[in-house]
C-alpha cells in the first residue's frame, strides 16, 4: 500500500505540474489527471479515505515520511505550504471532476485566489476533498523586509536549475519538472519582479558554477514576458537560455579557464561549443522542443551573421536566439565586477549600444534597456547633491532617470523620481564591492 500511495503522490505532482504549465484545458492535463485519479480510486477501494500530510518540507502518510520523493517535489510542496495546506483528505466517493477542480485550485496563483485560500477552496464545494490548517500568517508578514523573499527564491531556483543541467550531462532530463520550476520563478517575477531582478545588479559573488546560466534564463524569461510572448513560448526561451552553453561542459576546463590569450586552435575549440551544444540538445527535442538546440547553435551568430558558426548563406538569427544573446552578454558584463574590473551600468549600456545592429538586434536591444533601464533596480548611486540613493523602479520612457530612494545622509527615507526632479542628476555608480559596500544591506 505504501508503494501505491507513493506512486499516487508522484502522479498527483505531475498533474499539478501539467496544470501549471499547460492549464487544465490541455489534453496533457486530461491524461495526467486521469492516471493519478485511477491510482487514487484504486487506493480508496481498499481504504475509505486517504489522508496526506505535509510536515515541514516532507510528504507523509500515517507514520511513513517520503523523504526521497519530498526532495524531488520540493516546488510542489511549496505550493501546498503557500496555500497553508498541512493536510489533504480524499474520501471514497470522489469523482474525476472533483479531483480536477482540486488540482486547478492548487495551480492557481495568489492573484487568482485572493487573500484567503480557504474562502476560495470552500467556494468550490468539493464534498470528497478537504484540506486542513489554512494559515494566513505569511500574508501578514509580506512586505516586512525588502529582501526577505527574493534571495532565498533565487538560491532555490539556482539549485533546482543547476540540477537540471546536471541531469542533461547524465543523459536524463525531466522537462516537466524543469518547466514547473521556471513557472514558480515566473510567479515571483510577476508579483515581486523589482526585488527578484536585483540579482542582475547586486550579486553575492559566490563562485557558483551555474549562476550565470540561471541568471540568463531568468532574464530571458522576464524579457520575453514583457515583450508579450505567450507562456509556453517564453518558457521555451527560458529553457533554451538555461542550456545555451551546454556544449562548453564538454570542452576541456584548461581551455575554458585559461587566463592567457587563447591560440587560434584553442579558440576554434571554444567556438565549437555552439555546434556541440546543438547536437546534444537535438537529442531532447521530444521533451524540450526545437528552440533549445536552435538557440545553442545561434547565440553567437550575431544579428549581422558575422559571428559563429559560419553559415553558407547569411540569415539573421531567430528572435529567441537574439533575446538570449542580449541577456547572455548583459549578465556576463555585470559579472565582470567579481573580478574587480568594474563595468558600471552606464558603461554596459554604452558597450552594448555600440553593437546595435551588429551583434544585437537593434529594436530588441532598445526594448531591453527600456524594460531594465540604464540603472537597474538595486543599483547604488551617488547623486549630484552628494546623497546616496538606490534605484527602485524604472521610468520606461526615460531610461536614464529611474525612481530612486535616498538612503543617506540622515535616517529619513524618501522616493524621488529623477525624471520629474530635474535639479538632481546621477553622478556615478557605487560598486557594491567597494564604495557602495556599506549600503548593500539596504538594497
N, C-alpha and C positions, 0 to 999 in steps of 0.2 A: 504493500500500500504506500509506503514512504516513497518508493521509486516512482510510483504512478503520480503521486502528488507533486514530486519534484518535476516530473515531465510536464504536468499541467501548468506549474508556475512558469516554466520556460516558455510554454505556448502562450500563456497569458501576457507575458512581457513582449513576445513577438507581436501579438495582436495590438498591444499598446504602441509599439514602435511603428507598425504599419499605419495605424490610425493617425499618428502624429506626422508622418511623412507624406502619406497619400490621401488622407481623410477617410472617413468611414464609408464613403460612397464608392470607393475604388474597388475593383474586383479582387485585388490582392488582399484587401481587408476582409472581404467575404470569405476568402479561402482560409486566411489565418484564424479568424474568429470561429469559423465552423470547426476547424481542427481542435482548437482549445476547448470549445463548448462540448464537443464529443467526448473529450477526455474527462471534463468536469462531470458530465452526465453519467459516465461510467463509474466515477468515484462515488457519486451520490446514489447510485443503485445499491451500494454496499453500506453507505452511511446516510443518515437523514439530513446531515448538513456537513459543511466543510468550513472550518474557521482558520484563517491565515493571520498570523501576527507579524507586525513589523517592530522588532525590538532593537532600538538603536539604529544601526545600519544593516541589520540582518533580517532575513525572512525566516519565519518559524512556523512549525505545525506541532501543537502539543509540546512535547519536550525535545523535538527534533529541530535543530537550527541548521539551515542550509548555508554553511559558510562559503563554500566554493561558488555556489550559484549566486549568492549575495554579492560577491566580488565582481562577478560578470554582469550583474544587473543593477549596479550602483545608481545609474541615472534614473532607472525606473523607480527604485526605492526612494530616490529624491523627490519624485513626483508624488508618491504616497505621502511622504512627510510634509511636503509643501502644502498639501491639502489637509494636513492634520490627521491623516488616517493611520491608526495604530493597529486596527483590527478590521478584517473583512470577513463577513459571514455569507456563505452561499447556501440556500435552502433547496430541498429536494425538488420543489415544483418549478424551479427556474426554467424559463423559456429563452430561446436564442435572442429574441427581441430585447428582453431584459438585459441579457448579458452584453449585447452590443451597446445598449444605452449606457451601461456602466463603464464600458471601455471608452465610449465617447466622452463621458464625464471626466475620466482620468486624463484624457488627451487635451482637454480644454485649458486655456490659459487663465490667469487671474482676471484679465480684462474681459474674458467671455463670461466668467462665473460671477464676478463681483467680489465684494469683501468677505462675504460669509459663505464658504463652500457648503456647509450643512444645509442652508436655506435652499441653495440651488439643487443639491442632491435630493432633498425631500420633495422638491417640485417635480422630480422625475417619476414619483410614485412606483418605485421598484419594490414589489412585495417580497421578493425572494433574494434580495441582496441588501445587506445592511453594513454600515461602516460605523466604527466606534472611535470615540475620543477625538473629535474635531476640535483643535485648539487654535485660537486666533492670536496667540502671543507674538508670532512673527510679524503680524501686521502692525501691532502696536510699536514694535521696535524699529520698524522700517524707517530708514532715513535718519537714524540716530547718529550715524557716523558716515563720513563721506566715502571712506574706502573700505568699509567693513565687508562689502559684498563682492566687489569686482575682482580683487586679488585672489581669494580662495577659489572663485569660479574659474578664473584664468588658470590657476595651478592645476585644478582638477581636469580642465579641458586639455592642458598640456600633457598630463599623464595619460589620459584616455586616447588622445590622438597620436601620441608617441607610440602607444601600444599598437595602434592600427598600422603604423609604419613598420614596426617590428613584425607584425603578422604578415605583412607583404613580403618581407625578406624571407620569412619561413614558408612562403607559398600558401598562406591561408589568410584570407581577409573576410571579415563579416561586414559586408557593405551596409546591411540593415542597421547594425549596431553603430557603425560609423556615422551614418546619416542621422540616426537618432541622437547621437552626441552633438552633432552640428545643429540639429533643431533646438536642443537645450541651450546651446551657446547663443543661438539666434534669439531666443526668448529674452535673454539678458540684454542683448543688443537693442531689442525693441523697447524694453522698459527702462533700462539704465545705460543706454549706449554712451552717454557722455562720460560716465565713470569707467565703463569697460574699455573704452578706446584709449584710456590713459596708458594702456600697455604699449601703445605705439610711440609714446614720447618719454615715459618715465619707467624704466625697467630696473629690476634689481641686479641686473648684470651678472647673474649666475651663469656658470658655464653649462647651460642646458643644451644638450645635443640637438634637440628638435625644436628649440624655442623659435627660431626664425621661420621654420616651416609652418608652425602653428599660427604665428603672427600673420604671415602672408595669407593663410587660409581664412582667418577671421577678418582681416582687412578686405579680402576679395569678396567674402560673403556680404559684409556690410555695404561695400561699394556697389555690388550687384543689386542688392535690395533697394538702395537709394536710386539706382538707375531705372528701377521699375521691373526688373526681371521677376518672373513667376517663381514660387517657392521651389518647385522641382528643378528649375534651371539654375537658380543661384546656389542650391545645394550641390549640383553637379560642378559648378565653377569652384565652389569652396573645396570640394573633394579633390578636384584637379590641382588646385593650388597646394593642397597638402602633399600631393605626390609629385609635384612638378620636377623636383630634383632627385627623384628616387634613383636615377641612374648613377649619381655620384657615390652612392653607398657601395657600389661595386667597382669603384676606382681606388687605386692604392692611396692609403692615407698619407703616404710620404709625399705624393704629388699634391694632394688636396691641401695639406698643411705646410707645404714648403714655403719658408719665409723669403727666399731669394726669388729672383726673376725666373720664370719658367722658360725652359728651352722650347724651341718650336715643336719638337716631338712631344714634350710633356703637355704643351698647350693643346695639341691635337688630341691627346688622350682626354683632357678635360672637356673639350668640345664634344667628344663622343658621347657624353652623358645624356645628351638630348635624344639621340637615336637609341641608345641602350635603354633609357627610361621608357620611351615609347614602346619598344619591343616588349619590355616587361609588362607594361600596363595593357597591351593588346591581349594579353592572356586573361584579363579580367573584365573584358567588355560586357560579358553577360551580367555581371553584378555592378560594375562601376560605370558602364556606358562608354561612349566613344570620346567624350570631351577630355577625360584624363589623359589618354595617350596622345591626343591632339595637342594639348597644352604642353605636355612634356617635350614633344617634338618641336614646338614653335616658340617657346617662351624666350629664346634668344635670337629669334629670326629678325627682329626689329620691324617697325612699321614700314620702313623703306626697303625691306627684304635684303638688306646688305649685311645681315648678321650670319648666324649659322644655325643649322646646317645649310650648306649652299644648295639652292634649288636650280633645276634646269630652266624653269620658267618663273619669272618674277610674279609673285602674288602676295598681297598683304595677309598678315596672319588673321586667324579667326578672332572675333571680338573677345571670346573667352581668354585666348592667349594674350591679347593686348591688355586686358584687365589684370591678369596675373603678373604680366611683365611690369606694369606700373607699381603694383603692390610689392613685388619682389625687390625692385630697386629702391623703393621708398624705405622699406623696412631695413634693407641692408645698409643704407646710408645712416639711418638713425642708430643702428647698432655699431657703427664705427666709433661711437663715443666710448664703447667699452675698451677700446684700445688707446684711449686718451688722445685721439685725433678728432677733435670735435668738428662736427658738421652742424652748425646752428640751423634751426628750421628755415631761416630765410635763405641760407646758402644751399640747402637741399632744394628749395623751390627754384632758385636760380639755376642750379646744376641740371635739374630735370627739364626746365623750360628751354635750356639750350638745345635739348634733344627733341623738342616738339616737332613732329613731322619727320624726324629721323628715326630715333629709337622708339619714340612713343606716338601713339595715335593722338593727333592734336586735340580733337574735341573731347576725347576721354580724359586726357591729362587736365584740360581746363576744368572739366566736371569734377575730377578727383580733388583738386585744390579748392573748388567751390564747396565741396562737402566737408573736407577735413581742415580747410583753412591753411594759411601760411604758418600760423602759430597754433598748433593743435591743442586740443583740450588737455590741460595738465602742464602746459609749458610755463616755466618760471621766468618772469620778465622783470627787467629794470625799466621804469618809466622815466620820462623826461623830467619829472619833478623829484626824482631820486627815490620814489617809493617802490616797494616790491609788490608785484601782482602775479596772479596765476590765471591763465586763460581758462575760462569756464564754459564758454559757448561761442559758436561761430556765427558771424553775420554772413550768410551765404551770398549776399550781394555786395559785400566788401570784405574780401578775404584777408586783407592786411590789418583789419581793425576788429578784433574779437571783443566779446564781453568779458571783462576781467574782474577779479576780486582783489582789492587791496588788502594785503596781509601784514604789511609793515611800512612805516613805523606805527606804533600805537596798537591798542587792543581792539579798536573798533573796526569791524569788517564792513566793507561796502562794495557793491557791484557798480561798475562803471562801463557803459557802452562806449567804447572808443570811436565807434562810427559817428556817434552823436556829440561826443565831447572832443571838440577839435583842439582844445588847449593842451591835451595830453597826447604824447607820442610814445611809441615803444622805442627805447634807446638801444637795448640789447637783450639777448637771451642769456640766462644764467644757467650754466651746466649743473645738473643735479649731482655731478661727481666732484664739483669744486665750489664755485661761488654760490650756487643755489642749494648746496647740501643741507644747510640749516633750515631750509623751508620745505624740504622734501616731505616731511611728515604732514604738511598742510595740503598737499596735492590730493 
